[in-house]
Amino acid sequence: MLTKTIVDKTMNRIVLSVHSYLISTPLVRRPLVKFTDYKTMTSFCALHSYLILSTLLSSSIFRPTTLIPISLLTMAETLANELLKVLVKKMTDEAFKRIARAQGIHNELKELKTTLSRIQDLLTDASQKEVTHKSVKSWLNALQHLAYDIDDVLDDVATEAMRRELTLQEPAASTSMVRKLIPTCCTNFSLSHRLSRKLDSINRDLENLEKRKTDLGLLKIDEKPRNTSRRSETSLPERDVVGREVEKEQLLEKLLGDDGSSQDNFSVLPIVGMGGVGKTTLARLLYNDTKVKDHFELMAWVCVSDDFDIFKITDAILQDVTKENKKFKDLNQLQKALTEQFKDKRFLLVVDNVWSEKYGDWENLVRPFLSCAPGSRIIMTTRKEQLLKQIGFHNVDRLKSLSNEDGLRLFAVHALGVDNFDSHTTLKPQAEGIVKKCGRLPLALKAIGRLLRTKTDREDWDDVLNSEIWDVEIGSATENGKDVENSDKIVPALRISYHELSADLKQLFAYCSLFPKDFLFDKEELVSLWMAEGFLNPSKSPERLGREYFEILLSRSFFQHAPNDESLFIMHDLMNDLATFVAGEFFLRFDNHMETKPEALVKYRHMSFTREEYVGYQKFEAFKGAKSLRTFLSVSLGVDKGWGCYYLSSKILDDLLPELTLLRVLSLSRFEISEVPEFIGSLKHLRYLNLSRTNIKELPENIGNLYNLQTLIVFGCKSLTKLPESFSKLKKLRHFDIRDTPLLEKLPLGIGELESLQTLTKIIIEGDDGFAINELKGLTNLNGEVSIEGLHKVQSAKHAREANLSLKKITGLKLQWVDVFDGSRMDTLQEEVLNELKPNSDTLKTLSVVSYNVRNATGSTSSLMEKKSCFYFNILVIFNLKSNGLGH
C-alpha cells in the first residue's frame, strides 16, 4: 500500500523529467517520443507510470494486502509505537528501497523514516509519563490522529490499485485498454497529487511533534521487554468462589424459609453493595445451589441494567421460564401470559443489576407475580438503596469486601493457581499490599491476579505494587453525563490490568466502549468488527488471531460468560466504565443525553448508538462535520429479541451517511429499510456492512465497488430476492451471511471464485446455467454452519465429490432436497450424491438431512441411517426423512 502511495505521489515529478524516467525503467528501451503539448506528455507519463506500477505490484511481496499492515490506529502510548515499527520496517526493506530509487523518491522516504525513527525513540518514555502528564497524553493522542490519517491515505491508494487491477481483468477492457486507461490515469493523477500533499502535511506535523520533545521532557530510553507468555492463559470457567460462605448461608435461610416479611406471596431478597464487590457472583451461587433448585418450581434470571424497560424485562423473564420466543403486541398481553405461567407456582427470580429508583416501575413489573404460590422469592442485586427503601427495606445490609484472608486466597487462586502462598513466600508481602490497594474487591483482585499469572519474579510484583496508577487522581468518572459510582476505588486497580495489556489488546478492549452495559457479546461478531477496523494483523488468519485475543481478555476477566448462555459474553459494569475511560477522544457511545456540538464530535473516529423505535435526523445532524468517522454502528440495549419495528430517518440515509466517506463499519440492522441507498456503493473503505433483518428486496449493482468488503450480513432479510451480478468483484469478502432469506433462490455467478470466503451460510444449487455444487471446490476456507439447498438439481455424483466437503471445517451441515414427493422429482442420484457429500467428521457437530426420499434409496431406511450414524459416530445426527409416510 505504501509503495503505491509513493509511486502515485511522484507522478507530477515524472512529468517534469520524462526522459530520465524512461531510461530508468526496465520496461521501456529509450523510446523516441515527441510530445506536441504538455497535456499529451502528462497523459503518456500517467499511463506509463501505471503500467510500471502494475508490474511492480504483481509480486507477492508488494501486493496491496501484504505490503504494510493496516493496523495503524492505536490507543496512545505503545500502540503508536507499533505503528512506527511497521512503517520503519517496511521502509528499510531493500526491495522497497529499490522501487523508491527507481521512482526518484528515495530522499523523501529517507527523510520520513528518519522522522519516524526519532519519534519512535521517545515512545517508551512517553508511555510511562502519559499516566501522570496530561500534556504527554495529548501529544500521544495527536500522534494517533496522524496514524489514522496515514492509514486513510494508504487505504485510498490500495483501493485504487485494486480497482485498476479489476478493470484490467474485465473482458471489455482488453480490446481498448490504452484508450480507456489514459483518461482514468489522468483522473488518478489529480487524486495522487491530493494524496501527495496530504502526506507532506502529515510529515510536517510529525516533525512538529518531534520538536516538542524538549518541552515535554521526553527522552530516549530503552524499552523493558514484557513477558508475553500465554502458557497459563485459559478460557475455562473460573474456580470456585473464595469466601462468602457466611453470606450464602444467611441468604439461603431466607430463601428457603418463611420469613413472613411480605403481605404478598413473594418477597424480595436484596443484595446491595458497591461495584465489583461480588453481588452477581453471590446471586449466582444461590441460584445454582442444589437445595434452591429442588425448592422452587420455576426459576428465571434477568439482567436489568440502566434501561428499566418493563416490556423487555417481562419478555426476558417469560422466555427464560418457557424457553419459547413468542411475540406480543403490548405489555398487557405479555403480562397476562406471565401471570398464567406463575399462577399457583413457587418461583425464584433474580433481577440483576437494578439501577432504577422509580417505585412505579417496580410496581408495574411485579404485577404478574401476585398470582404465584406463597414462598416465592425475588433476589435483587443493586448498588442503590433508594428503591429498596420505597419497597419497605429501611435497614439494608450492604455486601462488604472480602476479609484480608479471603482476599489473599482469591488473589493467590488467580495469580498462582493455588489458594495460598506457601510455595511463594517471597511474593506474599507484595500480594498483601496489592490486596489492600484493591480494597479487597473480588473483581479487582481477579484482574490483577490474572495479570500476574505468568509473572513469578518479585520485581514484576513490585512494579505492580508500586505503580503510579494507584495514586493517580482521575476525578469523578462520568458516563453519559452521570457519575460512575465508586470509580475512584475500582478504576486504579483495573487500570493497572489494562496498562499491562499489549498494544493490540488495548485497542480491542477500548473498542468495546462502543457497546452499552450488559450488552451480550457474540465472540465471532466482535472479531469481525475488530477485523473490519484493521485491528488484527493480516500476517496470519485475522479471525484466528481475533479469537486468541478474545480468549486472553476473557482469561483476564475483561469479559465474563453470560449467566444464562455460555455461548455469549458480558462485560462487568466497571470494566465497561474502564473501557469508556480509556477510549478517550476516539470512541463514542452516543445517546440522547450527550451534547451534540459539531466541534466536539469532529475528533471521534468510531461511533455507536442505541437502536430506538425511531431514530431522527436531528440527533445526528452534528455528525455531518465528522468527516473522519470510520464506524456507524447501531446496537441493541438489553436482549435483542429479533422482532419489533425500528425506524431510521430518511435524511440520515440521504444527507448524513453520504458525507461519511471514510466509513469502514456500517450497521443498519433491524431498521425498516426497503431499499439499499445508492451511496453505499461509493464507500470504498467499507469492510463491514450489516443490513440484517431489514426489508430490502435486492442489493444494487454498485455493491461490487466495495473492493475492501470483508463481511456482508443480510441474515433475516425475508424480502430479499436478488444479489448483484457484480458480486464476483468482492475479492476480499470473507463472511457472507444469508440465513433466513426464503425468497432468495439464486446465487450470483462467480461466487465460487471468491477464495477468501469463509462463511457462506446458504448454498443454492441451480440448473445448467446456475451455481453448481462443484464450484464449492474453490472455497477451500469454507467453515462454520452451511445449508445446501436444491440437491435434487445436482447433475452427477462426481460434482458432489468435487465439492470437497471433507476438506472444509464445517461444523453444522444441512442437506436439503426439494420438498415434493408427487413423482415429479428425479431421485436416481440422491443416494450417490449423499454418499459423496462427506463433511469433515473431526469438525462436524450437527448434520441435518431434509426431504431425502428414503423409499427410492437402495437398501432400507434403517441400513442407511445405520451407515451414516456409523460414519458420524461422535456427531449428533438429525435426519428429517420424508417419503410417503416414512419418517417425519
N, C-alpha and C positions, 0 to 999 in steps of 0.2 A: 504494500500500500504506500509506504513511504517512497519507494522507488518511483512509482507513478507520479506522485506529487512532485518529486524533484524534476522528473523529465518534463512534465507539463509546465512547471514553473519556468523552465528555460526556453520555452518556445519563442518568447519575444527576443531573447538573446540570439536564438538561431537565425532569425530573420536578418539580424544585423551582421552576421558572419556566416553566410551561406556556404561560401567556397571552402573555408576551413572545416566547417561542419561536415560537408560531404566527404572530404578527404579522410576524416577520422572515422567514418562509418564503413564497416566491412561489407555492408550490403550494397554499396554503390561504388563503382570503379571510376571515380572522377568524371562524371558525365559532363558533357559540354551543354550547358543550359543557358539560354538567353531569356531574360525577363523583359517584357515590354513595359511593365509598370510595377509599382510597389505591391499592389493588391495581388497580382498574379504570383509574385515571388512569395508573398505571405501564405497564399493558399498552397503552393507547392511545398513549402517548408513544413507547414502544418500536417499535410498528408504524409510527407516523408518521415517526419518525426513519429507519426502514428504507426507507420509500418515497422520502424525500428523498435518502437515500444512493444508492439505485438510480439515480435520475435524474441526480444529480451525477456519478456514475461512468460514465455512458453515453457521455460524450465521450471521444475518443481520448486526450486529454491526461491524463485521470485514470483510465485503465484500470489495473487492479492490476498488469499486467505491464509497464507503461511508466512508471508514476509515479516510481519510485525503484529503481535497480538493487539487486540483492540481493548484489552483490559487496562485502559489508561486512567479512567476516573477512579479516584481513591479517596478514602477517608483520612484527610490530613496526613500528618507525620509519615509513618513508614509506608503508607500507600503511595504517597508522592515519590518515595524512594524507589518503589517497584517500577513506577513509570519510567524514571530516568535510567534505571538499569537496562530496561528493554530498549530504549532509544539508543543509548550509548553502545550497547552490544551490537545492534544492527548496523550502526554507522561505522563500527570498527571492522565489520566483515569485509574481507579482501575482495570478494566478488562484487560486493555492493560498491566498494570504492572504485573499482574499475569502471562500473557503469557511470558513476558520478564524474570521473575524469573524462569519459567519452562525451558526456553531455556538457562539460565545461563548468561544472558547479562544485568541483571538489573543494575549493576555498570556502564557499558559502557553508557547505556541510561541516567542514573542519571548524569554522567559527561557531556554528550551532552546537557541535559536540563539545567544544571547549566550555561554552557557557553552561551547558547541562552538567558537565562533569564538576564544575566548580560549585554549582548549586547542590549537586548530589553529595559532595563532601560535607555540606552543612546540615544535612537532614538528620543525622544521628543526634547531634546536639539539639536541633530544633524539636525532635520528638520528645526529648526529656524536658525541655523548657516550656513546651506548649501547655503543660498541665497547670503551671503557675503564672505564665506570662501571656496575657491576652493579646499583646502585640505580636507575639510569635505565632499564636494560633491564627491570627488574622493573616499573617504572612503565608502560613501554610494553606489557608483557605484560598488565598489569591493564586497560589501555585496550582491548587487543584482545579480552580476555574480555568486556568490556562490548559490544564490537562484535558478537560472536556473540550475546549476549543480546538486543540490539536487533533483530538480524536475525530471531531466532526469534519475537519478539513481532510484528514486521511480517508475517512469513510466516503466523502464526496468523490474523491479521486478513484478509490477502489470500485465504487459503484459504477462510475462512468466507464471504467475498463471492462467490467462485466457486461455493460450494455453494448459496448463496441464488439466484444467477442461474440455475443449472441447475435448481433446484427450480421456479422460475417458468416455465421452458421446458417442464416436463413437462406433458403434456395433462391429467392428472388434477387438476393444481393450478388450472386455470382456473375451474372451477365453484365451488370453495370456498376461494379464495385467502385471503380475510381470516380465515376460521375456522382455516386452517392456519398462517397467518403469526403470529398473536398468540402462541400458546404457543412457537413457535420463537424469536421475538424476545425473549420473556421469558427463555428459557433463555440466549440470547446476551447478554442484559442482564447476567447473572451473569458470563459469560465476559469481557465488556467491562470490568466492574468489576475483575476479577482482573488483566487486562492493563494497565488504567489504573494500578493500584497498582504493577505491575512497572515501568512506565515512570517513575513517580515515584521509585521506588527507584534506577533507573538514573541519573536526573538528579541525585539526591543524591550517588551515587558519582562521577559526572563532576565535580561541584563539589568533592568532597573531593580528587580527583586534581589539580584545578587549584590547590587551596590548597597543595599540596606543592611548587610550583614554586620557592619560595624556598629550601627545604631542599636541593633537588636542584640549585640554581643554574641553572635553565632560564630562558633569556632569549628575547625576541622578536627574531629576526634574519631577514633576507631570504634566501630560498632561491635558491641558484645554479642557473640553468637548465641542464639536461642536454642534450647533443647526442643527439637521438633519430633521427638519420638512419639509414635502413636501406639506402641505395643499395649498400653493399658487402656486405650480408648474402647468403649463398648456402648452399644445402644440397648443392652438388656435392661429390663426394669430395675429400678433402684432396690437396694437391700431393704430389709425390714426397718421400720421406723424405730429410731432410738428414742427412748423416753416415752412420755405421755401415758404411762401405764395407769397412773393415779387418775388423770383426767378422763381416760377412756372408761375406767370402771365406774366413776361417778356418773358419767353420762349414760352408760349402759343401764344403770339402775333407774334413771329417769325415763329412758326409752322403753324399758320392758315392764316397769311398774305402773301403778295407778297413783299419780301424784295429786289428782284432784284439783289441779291448778286452773282448769278451764271449765266454763259452763258448756262449751261445745264438746262434740265427740272427739275433737282433735285438740292437741296442744302444741305450742311452739317451743322448741328447744334451741336457744341461741348459742352460737359460738362466736364470740366477739374478740377482736384483737387487731393489732397493727398489721400492716402488710408484711408478709414474709415470715410471720410467726408460726404458721403451720395450721391455719384454720381448716383449709380444704383437706389437708392430709389427715387431720383428726376425723373430719366428717367421713372421709373415705374408709378409714379404719372401722368406724361404726357401721357404715353401710355394708361392708363386706364381711362383717362378723357372722359366723355361722348361727349363733343364737338369734341374731336380729333377722336373718333370712328366714329362719324357721317360725319366727313370731308373727311376721307381717304377711298378709295375703298378697298385697300389691306393693311394689316399690318403684320409685322413679327418681331421677336426678335431673335437675335443670340448672343451667348457669344463667344468671340474670344480667350482671354487669351494669354499665351505665344506663342503658336504654331499657327502662321498665315498660316494655310493650306487652300489655296483658294478653293480646291475641297471640303473639309469638310464644310467650311463656306457656300459656294454656295449651297451645297446639303441641309444643315440645313435650309437655307432661303426658298428654293423651297419646302421642306417638310412642313414648317410652313405655307406656303401660300396655298398649295394644299391639305394638310392633307393626302398625299399619300406617300408611301415609294417605289418609283421606283428606279431601278438600272441603272446606267450609266457607260459606259466603260471608258469614258475620259471626260476631262473638257470641251471640245468643245461641245459635245452633251448636257452636263449638262447646260452650259450657254445658249445654244440655247433654251432649254426648259424654262429656267427662263426668257429669253428675251420675249418669247411668253406670259408668264403669266403677265409681267409688261407692255406689249405693250398698249399704249394709256390709261393707268390707273394711277390714282394718288395714290401713296403708301407712307407708313411710315415704315421705317426700323430702328430698334435700333441695333446698333453694340456696344455691351457692353464689357468693359474691354480690350481695344486695347493696346497692348504693342509694336507692330511692329513700326519701324521708317523708313521702306523702302517704298519709294514712288511708286516703281514699283509694289509692292504687292497690294497697294491700287488701282492703275490704272487697274490692271488685274481684281480685284474684282468687280469694278463698271461698267465694260463694258456692262453687260446686262441691267443696269438701264437707259441707254441712250434712250431706246425706250419708256420710261414712259411718262405720261402726265405732263404738267407743274404744278408746285406747290408741287411736291413730295419732301419728306424730309428724311434725314438720321441723326438720333441722334447718336453721337459717345461719349461714356464715356471713358476717358483715364486719366492716371497720367502724360503722357508725351506730350510735345508740339511740338517736332521736326517734326512729320508727318504733323501736322496741319499747321505748317509754310510752308512746301513744297506744301500743298494744296492751300495755299493763305491766311491763318489766321496769321497775324503778331502781332496782339494785342488781346490776348485771355483773357477773364475774368475768373479767377480761382474761383471755388466754395469755399467759405470761411467756416470756422467753424461756428457753431450756435452762436447767441448772448448769453450773460450771462443769460438773461431772458429765452430764449427758451431752452438753455442748462439745466437750473434748472427745467423747466417744463418737459422736456423729462426725466430727471433723476427721477423726482417725479413720473411720469407715471409708470416707470419700477420698482422703489423701493417701492412705496406706493400704486399704483393703482389709484392715483388721480393726477391732474396736478398742485398741489400747496402744500405748507407746512403749510397751515392754521391750520390743526389739529395736526401737529407735529412740532411746533415752536422750540422745543428744539433741533431738528435734523437739522434745516436749516443752522446753521453755518458750521457744518461738511459737509453738502451737497454742500455748496458754495465752500468749499475748495477742495472737490473731483472733482467738475465740472471744476474748474480751473486746477487741476493737470491732468485731462483728456484732456486738451486742447480744451474743448467744442466739441470734436469729437463724433458724434452720436453713432458709433459702440462701443467706449469705454464706453460711458455713459450707453448704454443699458446693456452691460456686467456687469459693476459694480452695476448698479441698480438692475438687476435681482439677483445678488449675495446677495444683502442686502434685498431682497424681504421678507424673513422670519425672518429678524432681526430688531427689533424696539428698542433695548436697545442702549442708547447713547454710551455705552462702545464699542459695536461692530462697530459702525460707526467711533469712534475714532481710533480703531485698523486699519481700512482700510485707514483712512486719514493719519495716522502716520506710515504706513508700510514702512519698509526699502526698499521695492521693488521699490518705486518711485525713489529712489536715486541711485539704482544700475546701474553701468555703464556696459552695456552688449556689448559695442563695436558696430562695424558695422556688423549687422547680415547678413549672406550670405546664398545663396541657389544656389546650382549648380554652384558655382564659381562667382556669381554676387551679388551685394549689394541688400538687401531687403529695398526698399525705405521707409523712414520715420520710420524705426523700432525703433529708439531711442525715438520717440514721442508716438507711439501707443503701443508698446510691454509692457512697465511697467504697464499700466492700465489693459491690458488684462492678464498679468501675475498674477495680484492680483486675478482676477476672477478665473484663473486656480489654483492658490495656495490654494484657499478656497474649491476646489473640494475635495470630498472624495478620498481615496486611489484608489478605484476601478475605479472611473470616470477618474482619471488622466491617468491611463494606457490605458483606452479605447480611450481617446482623443489623446494621443500620438501615438497610433496605426494608427490614421487617417493621420499621416505624410507620410504614405506609398502611399498615393493617390495624384495625381497631382492637381494643381489648376484648379478650375471649374469642377472637376470630379462630375458626377451625382451619388449620393449615393442612393442605394436601401436599405431601412431600414432592411428588412429581410435578405438580403445577408450579410450586415455588421454584423448583430447579429450572423449569422452562423460562420463568421470568428472570431469574438470575442470568441465565444464558443469553436471553434477549438483550439484557442491559450491557452485555460484554464483560461480566464479572468472572467468567470461567475461562481459564487459559485454553486456547484451542489446540495446544500441542498434544493433547490426549482427548479422549471422549469427554466432552463437556458435561454430558449427563452423568457419567460415572463419577467425574470429579465433583459435581454438584452434590451427588448423593453422599460421597465421602465427607464433604464439608458439612452437610446437614447432620450426619451421624456424630461428627465431632461436637457441633453445637448442642446436639441432644445429650451427648455424654457429659457435657459441662453445665447442664441444667439451664441453658438458654432456651431450650424447648422442653416440653413435657408431653407425655402421651395424654390424649383426651380421655376424660373419665369413662365415657360410655362407648368409645370406639378406638381401639388400639391402632387402627389404620390412619387415624388423624392425630393432629398435634395442636397443642395450645402453647401460649407464652404467658408466663405469670405476669400479673399486672405490673409488678415492679421491674421486670425485665422489659416490658413494653415501655415503661417510663424511661428506663435507661436507653433503649433504642431511640426514643424521641429526643432524649437529651443529647446523645452523641451525633444524631443526624444533622444537627446544625442547620446551615443555610442551603442544603442541597436537597433534602427530602421534606415533603409537606403533606400531612394528612389534613385535608381541607374540609371544613364543615361550616355550618351557618353562623357559628359563634365567632368566627375569625374576621379580622379586618381585611378588607379587600382593596387596599390602596395599590394601584398598579406598580408604583416604585418599590413596594415591599415584596412583590411577587416575582419581579423580573429575575432575581437571583436563583430561584429554585429550578432544579433540573428534573425532579421527579415529583409527581403529584397524584394523590389518590383522593377519592371522595366516596361518601356513603351513598349507596343506591337508595333513592326515596321514591315514593309514589309518583311525584312529579318533580323533575329537576329543571328549574327555569334558567333562562339565559342570564338574568341579572346577577345571579350568584357567581357566574364565571366570567362576566364581562371584563373584569380587571385582568384576566389571564391573556387577553388579546395581545398584550405587550410582552408576554413571557415567551419570546421567540426561541429561547434555548431549551424549552421544556422537552424532555425525552419520554416522559411517562404520563399517560392519561388513563387512569385505572379506576374503574368502578368496583367497589367491594360491598359485600353484604354485612350488615350488623346483626350478629347473632347467627342462628342456624338458617341457612338458605334452603327453603323448602322446595324450590323448583317450580312454584306456581305463584300467582299474584301478578298484577299488572304494574309496570313502571314506565313512565313517560319521560322522554327527553325532548326539550325544546328544539324545534327545527332550526332556530337561529344558532344553536350550538354547533349543529352539523353544517350549516351554510356559511356562518360568519366567523366562528371561533376556530374550529379544528383546522380549516384550510390554512390558517395563519401559522400553525404549529408544524412547520416543515421538517423539524428535526426529530419528530416522534419515532421512538423505537418500540414502544409498547402502547397499544390502543385496545382498550376493552370496553365494548358497548353491550356486553352480555345482559340479557333479560329485558332490555328496553323494547318498547313497542315500535320497532323499526321495520318497515316493509320493503325498503329499497336501500341498497348499499350506496352511500354517497359517492359521486364520481371522483371527488378529490382524493379518496383513499388510494387510488392507483398512482398518485403522484408523490406519496410518502416514501421516497426511495430509501430512507434509512430504516424503515419499519421491519422489525424482526418477529413481533408477536401481535397477532390480530385475533381477537375473541369476539365473535358475533353469535355466540351460542344462545339458544332459546329466544331468538328474535323471529320476526315474521317475514324475513327476506325470502324471495322466490328464486333468485339467481344471483350468482356472483358475476360482476361485469368483466368484460374482456381485459380492461386495463389492470386487473389484479396481476396479470402476468408481468407487469412492470416492477413488481415488488421483488427485485432480484435478491434482496437480503433476507426475505421472509423465511423464518425457521419454524414457526408454529402458527397453524391456522385451525381455529376451532369453530365449527358450525354445528356442534352437537345440539340436538333438540330443535333444530330448525325444521319444523314439521311441514312448512310450505315450500321448502327448497326443492326445485325440480331440475336445475341446470347448473353445471360447472363450466367455466370458460375454456375455450379451445386453446387459449394461451397458457394453460396450466403447466405445460411441459417446460416453460421458461423459468419456473421456480426451482432452480437447480440446488438451492440451499435449503429447501424445505425438508424438515426432519420429522415433524409431527403434524398429522392431518386427522382430526377427529370428526368423523361424520356419523357418529352413532345417532340413532333415533331420528333418521331422516327418511320417513316412509315413502315420500313421493320421488325421491332421487333414484332413478333406475338406470343411470348410465355414468360411467367414469370417463373422464377426458382422455383422448388419445395421448400417448407418451408418458402417462403417469408411471408406467413400469420402468422408465428410464431415469427416474429421479433417484439416483443411487444413494443419496443421503437419507432417504425416507426411512424412519424407524417405526413410526406409528401410522398405520392405515387401518382404522377400526372396522371399515366395511368395504368388502371387495365384491363387486357386482360382475358376474360372468355374463357375457353377451354372446350374440351370434357371430356370424362370419366377419362382420365389419367392426365389431366392438372389442372390448377388453377380453383377452383370452387368458386362461389360468396360467399358461406357461410364461406369461410376461412377469410373473412373480419371481422368476429366477434372477432377474436383475436387482431385485430388492433384497440384497443379502443382509441388510441390517435390520430387517423387519422383526419386531418383538412385541411383547405385551399381548393384549386381547385383540383377536381378529375374528370377524364374521365373514364367511364366504357364502354369498347368495347366488342362486341360479346354477347350481352344479349340474342340473339336467341338460344344460347347454354345452357342457364340456365335449369337445369334438372327439377326443381319444384319451385312453388311459395314459398314453405316452405324454400328452400335455400335462396331465396331473402329476406325473412323475417329475417332469421338468420344472415344476414349481419349487422343488427342493425344500419342502416344508421341514424336513428333518434337519436342515442346516440353519434354521431360524429359531431364535429364542422366544417362541410363542408360549405364553402362559395360559391363555384361555382361547379355545378354538370352538367356533360354532359353524357346523357344516349344514347347509340348508338347500334342499331341493324344492321344486315348486309344490305348493300345497294343493295339487289337483290329482285326483285319483279316478277320473272318469274314462280312462282308456286313451286319452289324448296324448299323454306324455310317453316318451320312449325311455324305458328303464334298462335297456340291454347292457349299458355300460356302467350302471350305477355302482355295482359291486366292485368292478375293476377300478373305477375312479376312487372309491372309498379306500380300497386297499393300497392305492398309490399315494394317497394323502396321509403320509405318516409323519406327524409332527415329532419334534424332539421330546422324547419321554423324560429326559432329565429336567426339562424346564416346564413342561405342561402340567397344569394343576386341574383344569376342568375341560371336559370335552362334551359338546352337545351336538347331537345329530338330529336334524329336524326334517320331517316329511320323507324319510327314507322308506321306499316301498319294499318291505320285507318279503312279501309274498312272491315277488319276482326275483328274489335273490336265490342263488344256488345254495342249497343247504337250508337247514331250519333256522328259525329265528333264534332259538337258544344257542345253536352252534355259532352263529355269527356273533352274538353278544359274548359268548364264552371266549371266542378267538380274540375279540377286541379287548375284553377285560383282562385276558392273559397278557396281551401286549402292553397294556397300561396298568400293570399290576399295582403300582403305587400311586395311582391317579384316580380322583373322583370322576367316574364316567356317568354321564347323564344321557340316556337315549330317549329321544322323543320319537317313538316309532308309530307311524300312522299308515295303515293299509287295510282298508275294508274290515275294520274291527280288530285288527291285530295291534295291540298297544294303544297308548293314548298320547 
